[in-house]
Structures are given as structure tokens and as C-alpha cells.
Amino acid sequence: MAENNDQETSGATAAVMRIRTVKPQQEPPERPSVLNPNAAPVLVKLAPPFSVRACQFLWVVSFVLAGLAIIYFFVVREDQLPLIVETIRDVNSERTTETYQRAADIIYWSAFAAMIGLLLIQITLLVSFTNRKPGVRWWQFITLLGQALLFGLGRELIAAGDHGEHLRQLLAGQLVAVTLALLVSNLRGAVAWSVRRHDVRKGLGWSGGADA
């Protein structure tokens, strides 16, 4: 009986010792990331800065004014041709009436084609500006000079009379809108946006290993 008690006591003591000597279970290590921080940059689409959006808006305003001027100039053609004839006759009155009429037609259609040509070129350049093509601002500035020349000549040759006053207002509004657009496009934010050419962010590609 005493031997049984001794065995039970020794067994309990051994169990207590085993419990005391058991080491606490360690936490498993963190799972390694499947993303590679050294991946190549990725192209992203970011909204342009406010100065660029304002520039684009001003260009669109100039296009609307140019379109209105072209339509209006075509509608009042029959009223403007006699005034153009009178302007030419004031310069040289020794020609025949047919000569003046032909000259007036040439001047009218030349101005009409120039207005359409400038509008199409400026639309193309705005697309290039939006795509951040280099050197676009210089070409836009050249079209501004051409537009100013057309406005100056138009005041003398094609924009006479009451209808001519409305035409001058449309052309002047277009000229102001283009000038403001070019000024805004040269602000710091717009220039930095154009120089950057592409919007990129740091890539987070897969680091390799088996696919999930």
C-alpha cells in the first residue's frame, strides 16, 4: 500500500515537472510578401492640373467663337461682297467693275479659307498639346500671330458695315481666348505636366513563386 502511494506521488511529481519544463509555443513567422517593391514603374492615367484644364477650356471657347465667325461670315457673304468692292475701288478706281468683283471674290474666299485653316490647325495642335507633344506651344503661338494678322486685315477688307462689326467682335473674342489659353499654358503646373510626358507610379509586381 505504501509502495502504491509512493508511485502515485512520484508520478504526480514527474507530471508537474514536465508541465513546468514545457516551453511556450512560439508564434509562426510572418508570411513573406508576394509583391516586389523593386518592380518597374507603371503608367497611370492621372487628371491634369487645373491650369491645363483651364487652358483646354479656353481653347474650346476660341473654337466655338471661330466656328460662329465662319458661319456668320458665310451667311452675310452677299452683303459683304459689295462693301469689299467699294474698299478695293477706293484704293484704285481705274479698273472695270468685273475686275473689282473678281478681286472681292478672291479676297473673300481667301479670308474664309484662312479662317477654316487656322481653326483646323489649332484643333490639331490642341490634340497634340493634350498628348504632351514637345514644342506645341510655339506652333500655337505662330497660329496666334496668323490670327492677329487675319484680324488686322479683316478690319480693313472684309469686316465693313453693320455685319462687319459683329464679325470683328467674334474674331476679337477668339483672339483674346487664344491669347489667354497660351498664357495659362505657360504656368508652372502646366509646364511641369507637359515636361513629365507620362504619369507613372512605382510598380508593385509579383515577386515570383507558384501561382495561387
C-alpha positions in Angstrom: 0.0 0.0 0.0 2.8 2.3 0.9 4.5 1.4 -2.4 1.4 2.4 -4.3 1.3 5.8 -2.6 5.0 6.4 -3.3 4.4 5.6 -7.0 1.5 7.9 -7.3 3.4 10.7 -5.6 6.4 10.2 -7.8 4.1 10.1 -10.9 2.4 13.3 -9.9 5.7 15.0 -9.2 7.0 13.9 -12.6 3.9 15.3 -14.4 4.3 18.6 -12.6 7.9 18.8 -13.7 7.0 18.0 -17.3 4.4 20.8 -17.3 7.0 23.3 -15.8 9.6 22.3 -18.4 7.3 22.6 -21.4 8.5 25.6 -23.4 5.8 28.1 -24.6 4.9 27.7 -28.2 6.5 30.3 -30.4 4.4 32.3 -32.9 4.8 31.3 -36.6 6.9 33.7 -38.7 5.1 36.3 -40.8 4.3 35.2 -44.3 6.6 36.9 -46.9 5.0 39.4 -49.2 4.2 38.3 -52.8 4.8 41.9 -54.1 8.1 43.0 -55.4 9.0 46.6 -54.3 11.6 46.8 -57.0 9.2 46.3 -59.9 9.4 48.7 -62.9 7.2 51.8 -62.8 3.7 51.5 -64.2 2.0 54.1 -66.5 -1.2 55.5 -65.0 -3.8 58.0 -66.1 -3.9 61.0 -63.8 -6.1 64.0 -64.1 -4.2 67.1 -65.5 -3.7 70.1 -63.2 -6.2 72.9 -63.1 -4.0 75.2 -65.3 -4.1 72.5 -68.1 -7.9 72.1 -67.8 -8.3 75.9 -67.9 -6.1 76.1 -71.0 -8.1 73.4 -72.7 -11.4 75.2 -71.8 -10.1 78.5 -73.3 -9.1 76.8 -76.5 -12.6 75.2 -76.8 -14.1 78.7 -76.3 -11.9 80.0 -79.1 -13.0 77.2 -81.4 -16.7 77.9 -80.7 -16.1 81.6 -81.5 -14.2 80.8 -84.6 -16.9 78.4 -85.8 -19.5 81.1 -85.2 -17.4 83.6 -87.1 -17.0 81.3 -90.1 -20.8 80.5 -90.2 -21.7 84.2 -89.8 -19.2 85.3 -92.5 -20.6 82.8 -94.9 -24.2 83.8 -94.2 -23.5 87.6 -94.8 -21.4 86.9 -97.9 -23.8 88.7 -100.3 -23.9 91.7 -98.1 -20.2 91.9 -97.6 -19.1 91.5 -101.2 -20.3 95.0 -102.4 -18.5 96.5 -99.4 -15.3 94.7 -100.3 -15.7 96.0 -103.8 -16.0 99.6 -102.5 -12.9 99.1 -100.4 -10.9 98.0 -103.4 -12.3 100.8 -105.6 -11.1 103.3 -103.0 -7.6 102.1 -103.5 -7.7 102.0 -107.3 -10.6 103.3 -109.2 -9.2 102.7 -112.7 -10.4 99.1 -113.1 -13.6 97.7 -114.6 -16.5 96.5 -112.4 -15.8 92.9 -113.2 -12.2 93.2 -112.1 -13.4 94.6 -108.7 -15.9 91.8 -108.3 -13.3 89.1 -109.1 -10.9 90.7 -106.7 -13.6 90.9 -104.0 -14.4 87.2 -104.5 -10.7 86.3 -104.2 -10.3 88.3 -101.0 -13.5 86.9 -99.5 -12.7 83.2 -100.2 -9.1 83.6 -99.2 -10.2 85.0 -95.9 -12.8 82.3 -95.5 -10.3 79.6 -96.2 -7.7 81.2 -93.8 -10.3 81.2 -91.0 -11.1 77.5 -91.6 -7.5 76.6 -92.0 -6.5 78.3 -88.7 -9.3 76.6 -86.9 -8.3 73.1 -88.1 -4.7 73.7 -87.3 -5.5 74.9 -83.8 -7.7 71.9 -83.1 -4.9 69.6 -84.3 -2.4 71.4 -82.1 -4.7 71.2 -79.0 -4.8 67.4 -79.5 -1.0 67.4 -79.6 -0.9 69.6 -76.5 -3.2 67.2 -74.7 -0.9 64.4 -75.7 2.1 66.4 -74.3 3.9 66.6 -77.6 7.1 68.8 -77.3 7.2 72.2 -79.0 3.4 72.5 -79.4 3.2 75.9 -77.7 5.5 77.5 -80.3 3.2 76.3 -83.1 0.2 77.6 -81.2 1.9 80.9 -80.8 2.5 81.0 -84.6 -1.2 80.4 -85.2 -1.9 83.3 -82.8 0.2 85.6 -84.9 -1.6 84.4 -88.1 -4.9 85.0 -86.3 -3.9 88.5 -85.3 -2.8 89.2 -88.9 -6.1 88.0 -90.2 -8.0 90.2 -87.7 -6.0 93.2 -88.8 -6.6 92.7 -92.5 -10.2 91.7 -91.8 -10.9 95.0 -90.2 -9.8 96.8 -93.4 -11.1 94.5 -96.1 -13.8 92.1 -95.1 -15.4 93.4 -91.9 -17.0 96.6 -93.1 -20.6 97.7 -92.4 -23.0 96.6 -89.7 -22.4 92.9 -90.3 -18.7 93.5 -90.2 -19.0 94.9 -86.7 -20.4 91.6 -85.4 -17.7 89.7 -87.3 -15.0 91.8 -85.7 -16.4 91.1 -82.3 -16.3 87.3 -82.9 -12.8 87.5 -84.3 -11.6 89.7 -81.4 -13.2 87.3 -78.8 -11.4 84.4 -80.5 -8.1 86.3 -80.4 -8.5 87.1 -76.7 -9.4 83.4 -75.8 -6.3 82.1 -77.7 -4.1 84.6 -76.0 -5.3 83.7 -72.6 -5.0 80.0 -73.4 -1.4 80.4 -74.3 -0.7 82.4 -71.2 -2.3 79.8 -68.9 -0.5 77.0 -70.7 2.8 78.6 -69.6 2.0 78.5 -65.9 4.3 76.3 -63.8 1.9 73.5 -63.3 1.0 73.2 -67.0 4.7 73.3 -68.0 5.6 70.6 -65.5 2.8 68.5 -66.7 4.0 68.8 -70.3 7.6 68.1 -69.4 6.7 65.0 -67.5 5.3 63.5 -70.7 3.9 60.4 -68.8 2.3 59.8 -65.5 3.9 56.9 -63.6 3.8 55.3 -60.2 6.1 52.8 -58.5 5.3 49.3 -59.7 4.2 46.5 -57.2 4.7 43.5 -59.3 4.7 39.8 -58.2 7.9 38.6 -56.6 7.6 35.2 -58.2 6.7 31.7 -56.9 3.9 29.4 -57.5 0.6 30.8 -58.7 -2.2 30.7 -56.2 
